């Protein structure tokens, strides 16, 4: 069975210029994909931003839409460009100029999951790769682009929160000696994807909830931030990375014991972020 491309949860009435997107939390694994991989399903799940969609699930109650991927990241990565094809995993693809994401096996059709473990024993066909784009990548991005355009038309701005989680070990690898480890990393591509005032307010929302927040290191934002972020046009994108250890049993890829309490904490953050976009007066009301 082919998983749905996305779930879109709209509020009864959009009351803010903020949009939430979770492109890596999909967990509907096609049976033929599982059968084709030598990896255990639990290992395949290691690349998920597991349950991030549930952390932001109440966005609609605060007047903001939430769009979530259906298919998992190991199957197709919606935070990559549609042409980031890896010749090491897709048949008939010519080698291109150096691309660090493709070189590391993390193109739009990933070759590896965390720890560099190979998803496939061989290669998949170009037709299979194109089908995944047609069924998942293009519908998701068409819907996301529409959300941004509609919101910008109605409010005069759009603020996209690109929701992710990061393995705790990634934080350890980039930790600075003697300094507290960050719990949330905000990526605005060093100002290229979002205005400073917007990022300041998003940082304040997390800091007020007691999170340790840093910017752009080790994650500054990938395709979604790069492609949709146009701060001079009042289209802002901020990538949010949350330490998985705060809410997840990473070994089992299951919600941790404190998951419900963490969701309550996150809901306060979501409410405050949604409030940022309430300053924009819907143009239709003028």
N, C-alpha and C positions, 0 to 999 in steps of 0.2 A: 504493500500500500504506500502510495506517495504521500509524504507529509504535506500539510498545508504550507503555503509560502510564508504566511504571517498571520498574526492575530492583531486586530486593531480594536482597542478599547477606547471609545469616545465618551466624553462627558455628555450629559443631557444638553448642556450648552457650554461651549468653550468660552472660558472667562479669563484666560491668560494667554500671553504670547509664547508660553513655554510648551515644548513638546518633549516627550520622553521616548527614547528608542533603545531597544535591547536586541542587538543583532547576533549575539553569541550565546544566548540562553536556550536556544532550541534543543529539544531532547527527544524528538520523534525520529527514531532511527529506522530507515527502510530495511526490511528483512534481507533483501538481496545485498545491500551494502554490508550488513553485519556478516553475512555468509562469505562475502568476498575478502574480508580482512583476516589476516592471521592473528590480529590482536584480540584479546579478551574485551568484551563490551565495556567493562569497567575501565580498562585502559583507554579505550576510545573516548570515554567521557571525561578524561583528564583535561581535554582542551576546551571543555564547556566553561562558560561563565555561569556555572550551575546556579539555578534558582534566582538569578538576578532579576528576572521578570517579576518574581514574587516580592522582591524587596521594594519595587516601584509600583506594585499592583494597584495601589489606591490612588494613583495619580488622577484618575477621572473624577474622584470625589472632590478633588481640589480644582476642578475645571480644566484639566489638561489631558490631552490624548496620550495614549501609550501604544506604541507599535512594537511587537515582539516577533522574532523569527520562529518558524516552526521546525525547520531542519537544523541539525546540529552543525557546529563549526567544522567538525572533522569531515563532514560531507561536502559542505560549501561554506566559504568564508565571505560573509556579506560586508565585511569591513576591508575588502580589497577591491581594486579596480577589476572590471569584467575581463580585461585583457591580460591580467597577470597570470598567464598560463605557465606552468612549470614543465619544461621539456623532459624532465627526469621522471614525470609521472603521467604525462598525457602524450599519447602517440601522435606523431605527425606535427609536432610543434617545433618550430625552428628556435635555436638559441638566440637570445636577445642580449642587448647591453646589460651590464651588471645591475641586478636588482637585489638588494640585500634580503628582501622578504622571500623572493623566489629562491634565492641561493640557500636560504635556511630551511626550505621546504614548506614555507607558509604563504603560498600563492592563493589564488581564489579557489582552486581545488587543492587543499593541503596534501602534502606528501607525508608529513609526520605529525604526531601529537607531542605532548610534553615529553622532555627527555630525549627527543630525537628518534622516537620509535616509529618505524615505518608503518603506514596504514595499509599499504598494498604489497603483495608479493611481486607484482610486476607493474605494468602500466594499464591505464584505462584508455578507451578510445576517445578520439576527439569528439565524436558524435555524442558520447555519454557526457562529456564535459559540457558541451553546448546545450544539451538537454537540461542539465542541472541549472545552468544560467537562465534558460527560458522558463523553467518551472519555479525557480526560487529567487535568483538574484534580481532579475528584471522586475518581477511583480513587487518585490519588497522595495526596491529603489523608486519605482514609479509611485507607489503609495507614499513613501517618505517625501519625495519631491512634491507631491500634491499637498501633503500636510504643511510643508514649509511655505509653499506658494499661497495656499489658502490663508494661513495664519498671518503671513506678511501682508497680504491684501486687506485682511480684516483689522489688524492691529498696528500696521506700519512697521512691524518688526517681527522676527521669529528667533526664538532662543531654543536650540536643540540640545538636549542633555543626552549624550551618547553613553549609555550605561554599560559598564563592564565590571569584572572582578579580576584580581590578579593572584597568582599562587603566592603563598607566604614566602616560599623559597626565593622568589624573584625579588622580594623586598630585602631578604637577608643578603642576597648577592650584591645589592647596590647600597647597602647600609653604610653610613659613615661612622667611623669609630668615635665612640663617646657621645653620639647624638641619638635621640629617640627615633625609632623606626616609624616611618609614616604609615598611617592606616588608610588614607585616601590620597590618590594622586590625581590632580586635575591637569588635563592636557589641552592647551589652546594653541599648540604649535608656535609657542613663544610669541603670542599676540597676533599671529596671522589668521587664526580661525575665530577669534572672539575679542570683543572690546574689553579693556581692562576693568571698567566699572562693572560689567556683567560678571566677570570671573571673580572679582572681589566679593560680590554679593553671594555668589555660589559658595565660595570658600567660607564666608561668614556663616552660612547656613550649616555647613558641616562642623565648623569650629564651635558654634553655639551648642551643637549636640554632643560636644566632647571629643570629636575626632581630631587626630593629628593630621594635618593637611600639608602637602607640598605641591609644587607645580612643575610639570614637564619633565620630571626625572623620577623613575626611568622611562616613563611613557608620556610622549608629547601629543599623541593623536595620530591616527592612521588615515585611511582613505576617506571615511565619512567626514572627519574634521577638515581634511584637506579639500575635499570636493564641495562641501556645502557651506563651509565657513566663509562668509563675506562680510566682515564687520563694517566696512564702509557703506555697505548697502543695508545695514541693520539686520543681517542674517548671521547670527552667532552660533557657533558650535563649541561645546565644552565636553571633552571626554572625561568620564568619571571612572576611575579604577578603585575598587574597594578590596581590601585584604580579605581573602576568602576565609582565613582562619578565624575571623571575627564571627562568622555565622555558619560555617560549613565544616562537616567532617570530611576533610579533603581525601583521606584514604578510601573512604566508602562512597564519596560523592553523594552524601546525604545531608539534609539540614542538621545542623548541630543542636545540642540540647538547649541552647539559648536562642534558637531561631525565632520563635514567636516574639520574644522580648526585643530582639534585634529589629524585627519588622516594625514594631511599634516605634522604636527609635528612628528608623529610617522614614517612617511616615511623617514624623515631625519635620525631617529634613525636606522631604518632598513638598510638604505644605509651604514651607518657607521659600523654597525655590520657585514654586508656582506663584507665590506672592510677588516675586520680582517682576513677572510679566503682567501683573494686574495694573501696573501704572499706565500701561499703554491703553488708551481709550479705543474700543472697537470703532473703526471708521464708519461702519454701517450705522452707528448710533448718532453720528454727527449730523 
